[in-house]
């Protein structure tokens, strides 16, 4: 398994607050939610391939 690479982003306070609440409501970490949302967007835009099941 490939080790994840840390990445830092700057967010507006309201976005950070909403992100933290969304992650908590989905019972996941902020990092996990960001990766999930970003991965889905990258797939939709054609930058990543859909994972094979």
Residue frames relative to the residue before (quaternion, step in Angstrom):
aa qw qx qy qz dx dy dz
X 1.0000 0.0000 0.0000 0.0000 0.00 0.00 0.00
X 0.4100 -0.7138 0.5181 0.2323 3.57 -0.92 0.93
X 0.4439 -0.6933 0.5030 0.2635 3.56 -0.93 0.92
X 0.5006 -0.6598 0.4790 0.2909 3.59 -0.97 0.90
X 0.3490 -0.7241 0.5623 0.1943 3.55 -1.16 0.69
X 0.3978 -0.7154 0.5118 0.2608 3.63 -0.73 0.95
X 0.0366 -0.7744 0.6315 -0.0120 3.54 -1.10 0.82
X 0.2187 -0.7787 0.5771 0.1130 3.55 -0.99 0.83
X 0.0233 -0.7808 0.6244 0.0069 3.56 -1.04 0.80
X 0.3274 -0.7095 0.5854 0.2165 3.54 -1.22 0.51
X 0.0772 -0.8111 0.5798 -0.0056 3.56 -0.80 1.07
X 0.5315 -0.5754 0.5075 0.3590 3.53 -1.20 0.54
X 0.6277 -0.5799 0.3573 0.3769 3.60 -1.00 0.71
X 0.6695 0.4960 -0.3216 0.4499 3.61 0.92 -0.77
X 0.6296 0.5164 -0.3302 0.4774 3.59 1.09 -0.68
X 0.6469 0.5183 -0.3134 0.4633 3.58 0.95 -0.88
X 0.6543 0.5101 -0.3085 0.4653 3.58 0.95 -0.87
X 0.6708 0.4859 -0.2981 0.4744 3.59 0.90 -0.89
X 0.6402 0.5300 -0.3166 0.4572 3.58 1.00 -0.83
X 0.6530 0.5107 -0.3051 0.4687 3.57 0.94 -0.88
X 0.6592 0.4946 -0.3047 0.4774 3.60 0.96 -0.85
X 0.6532 0.5169 -0.3155 0.4546 3.60 0.92 -0.90
X 0.6508 0.5091 -0.3172 0.4655 3.59 0.95 -0.84
X 0.6523 0.5073 -0.3114 0.4692 3.57 0.94 -0.88
X 0.6657 0.5086 -0.2991 0.4568 3.59 0.92 -0.91
X 0.7125 0.4153 -0.2386 0.5128 3.59 1.16 -0.65
X 0.4066 -0.7497 0.4339 0.2904 3.58 1.36 0.17
X 0.5842 0.5230 -0.4021 0.4728 3.55 0.86 1.07
X 0.5927 -0.5567 0.4306 0.3917 3.56 -1.25 0.21
X 0.6350 -0.5006 0.4135 0.4186 3.55 -1.27 0.35
X 0.6396 0.5378 -0.3223 0.4447 3.58 0.94 -0.88
X 0.6638 0.5068 -0.2975 0.4626 3.57 0.92 -0.91
X 0.6650 0.4948 -0.3055 0.4687 3.58 0.95 -0.84
X 0.6374 0.5179 -0.3307 0.4649 3.59 0.94 -0.85
X 0.6658 0.4954 -0.3149 0.4606 3.60 0.87 -0.87
X 0.6470 0.5272 -0.3200 0.4485 3.59 0.95 -0.85
X 0.6848 0.4765 -0.2827 0.4733 3.58 0.84 -1.00
X 0.6759 0.4939 -0.2933 0.4618 3.57 0.89 -0.92
X 0.6394 0.5224 -0.3263 0.4603 3.59 0.95 -0.84
X 0.6520 0.5111 -0.3174 0.4614 3.61 0.92 -0.88
X 0.6564 0.5042 -0.3103 0.4676 3.60 0.96 -0.84
X 0.6616 0.5078 -0.3069 0.4585 3.59 0.94 -0.87
X 0.6226 0.5129 -0.3317 0.4891 3.59 1.07 -0.66
X 0.6640 0.5118 -0.3015 0.4541 3.59 0.87 -0.94
X 0.7184 0.4379 -0.2403 0.4841 3.59 1.04 -0.79
X 0.5357 -0.6674 0.3762 0.3550 3.58 1.27 -0.08
X 0.4729 0.6779 -0.4401 0.3510 3.60 1.22 0.31
X 0.7595 0.1969 -0.1227 0.6077 3.58 1.21 -0.50
X 0.4396 -0.6529 0.5460 0.2871 3.53 -1.24 0.52
X 0.5317 -0.5858 0.4964 0.3573 3.56 -1.17 0.58
X 0.4665 -0.6708 0.4817 0.3170 3.59 -0.88 0.81
X 0.4380 -0.6800 0.5199 0.2746 3.55 -1.06 0.77
X 0.3941 -0.7385 0.5030 0.2150 3.55 -0.98 0.85
